């Protein structure tokens, strides 16, 4: 019953703050098919209140980078799907290809 904004602020925001300080961070969305994992992670563009955790995290990270002075950043992100024991890279060139 919570908005993606509320979920981000309560759960992901502190994690992303740690990432901007140099720590690794992982958000693991787990649940039954159709339970809302993809919507919560991706959301929709309009209305902006329904943006998911991923776009909110990217905005947060890039705003932090823009505000930082005298610092270099290396940003790596992965978006993996594990379904029926098959792992797929959803940011890869072929999202249907199974990873070993």
C-alpha positions, 0 to 999 in steps of 0.5 A: 500500500506504499508508494515507490517514493516511500519505499525508496526513502525508507529502504533504498535511500540509506543504501544509496547514500552508502554507495555514494560514500564508497560502499557496495550496495545491493537491492534484492527484489524477491517474490512470487510472479506478479507480486510487483517486483518489476514495477517497484524496481522500474516504475513508470515515467509518468506520473513521476511519483511512480518512478521506481527504485532504479531511476530514483537511485540513478538520480540520487547517485548522479546528483551526488556526483555533481555536488562532489568536489575533488573526487573521482567516481567509478560507477558500475551497475548490474541488473540481473534476473534469476528465474527458474535457476537461470540468470540473465543480464538485463542490461546486456546486449542479449537479455535472453542469453543465460549466464553461466 
